[in-house]
Amino acid sequence: MSPSGASDPDPHPILPYARQWIDESDIAAVADVLRSDFLTQGPAIERFERALCATTGASHAVAVSSGTAALHLACLALDFGPGRTGVTSPITFAASANCFLYAGGAAAFADVDPATGALQPAALDERLHEFAALGAPPGVVVAVSLAGRAAALPELAAVCARHGWTLVEDAAHSLGATYRDPATGATRSSASCTHTRAAILSFHPVKHICAGEGGAIVTNDAALAQRLRRLRTHGIEKPDSAELPAGEGGWFYEQRELGYHYRMTDIQAALGASQLARLPEFLARRREIARGYAESLTGAPFDRVLRAPAFEGDHAYHLYVVHFRSRELRRAAYDFLAARGIRSQVHYIPVYRHPHYRRVSGEIRLPGAESWYEGCLSLPLFPKMTVADQARVVDALRAFAQTHG
Ligand SMILES: Cc1ncc(COP(=O)(O)O)c(C=O)c1O
């Protein structure tokens, strides 16, 4: 308390590394659903799915309960299962690899570019050659568009095509990102499925748009989309009246395979659609903040302790990741920022280092992934962050560089 009795302002209010931005239009959209006839399996889901197609350019979207559920169903719908292997990047959230295990297959990893954390086409090629030499059947590759930069999808697609493997994009971080198609020179959207069979999205509150929790699979393959819709609701389909078996009525449905209850509610879908309408504003602000970091964190005194990546216009900036020059400096910087109320995060601990993966996949160390993990730190970045918030981060890092260089 101050002498006047008023509470002193907190000298270090918490600045999270990410958070959602809900406004009155989002609240109104959710309230409309709460007043409507459908809380789930109603019209808000279809509206959200249509909006996702319009944003990504993919022809079909299937909304589900999380990005993790989307990955699981993508594997099942692609007939990935026991006896198959899935390959992904080790620099990702565990869900990108867990999906292979949920489906009864095995998980393997190919190395990343240490500068970007992205799956390297040459490393994937080598890995798929190894599987071919062992006589293993083709499996699924999950390419992660890490931090908001589209993975090298055309190149990875060419590698997969050579080996007969199926490519899926994990676009949980990259809604709104674009990349150049080298074959045509055209600009493509992440999750457009131009070079993949399917892509998955996540609507967790730290992502570009949020639905509370939620996810979706997008694809240009109508049959795959139909199977995904069946799998998200127990494997059940309800035939049209013309296709009803003799003697059956309007009550009739059939469980045609083993599916799951992975449905999204209309409450979530309404929030997701309202947020999606705000995506351009969110993206613009994310890019503005990333540009600010790129411009502010280069030169003295920052160069002595960290490398700040240059701004890229086609990046969707879910994260802005700097690299400290050593593991010790990264650790010290994380603590230095935390002591000033500034939250940062490490994206990611290589998935193969987790105890579960050491048990199921053995002891793995990939040099690119280890190098990325050693120094990476994600700075606060979210659309509602203010200019003053960002200045606080830059000033704290300047103070850190002056004392630790
Ligand atoms: C790269 C990546 N893939 C998949 C997921 C899973 O998404 P969800 O949390 O919606 O299940 C996440 C979530 O953080 C992620 O970061």
The ligand as a MOL file (V3000), in Angstrom:
LIG
                    3D

  0  0  0     0  0            999 V3000
M  V30 BEGIN CTAB
M  V30 COUNTS 16 16 0 0 0
M  V30 BEGIN ATOM
M  V30 1 C 1.8620 -27.5400 -34.1860 0
M  V30 2 C 0.6370 -27.9830 -33.4370 0
M  V30 3 N -0.0750 -29.0200 -33.9060 0
M  V30 4 C -1.1820 -29.4600 -33.2840 0
M  V30 5 C -1.6330 -28.8640 -32.1200 0
M  V30 6 C -2.8400 -29.4160 -31.4320 0
M  V30 7 O -3.8830 -28.5010 -31.4030 0
M  V30 8 P -4.9860 -28.5290 -30.2310 0
M  V30 9 O -4.3600 -27.9000 -29.0230 0
M  V30 10 O -6.1100 -27.7080 -30.7920 0
M  V30 11 O -5.3610 -29.9420 -30.0080 0
M  V30 12 C -0.9330 -27.7730 -31.6020 0
M  V30 13 C -1.3990 -27.1320 -30.3670 0
M  V30 14 O -0.7570 -26.4140 -29.6850 0
M  V30 15 C 0.2340 -27.3230 -32.2670 0
M  V30 16 O 0.9410 -26.2990 -31.7910 0
M  V30 END ATOM
M  V30 BEGIN BOND
M  V30 1 1 1 2
M  V30 2 1 2 3
M  V30 3 2 2 15
M  V30 4 2 3 4
M  V30 5 1 4 5
M  V30 6 1 5 6
M  V30 7 2 5 12
M  V30 8 1 6 7
M  V30 9 1 7 8
M  V30 10 2 8 9
M  V30 11 1 8 10
M  V30 12 1 8 11
M  V30 13 1 12 13
M  V30 14 1 12 15
M  V30 15 2 13 14
M  V30 16 1 15 16
M  V30 END BOND
M  V30 END CTAB
M  END
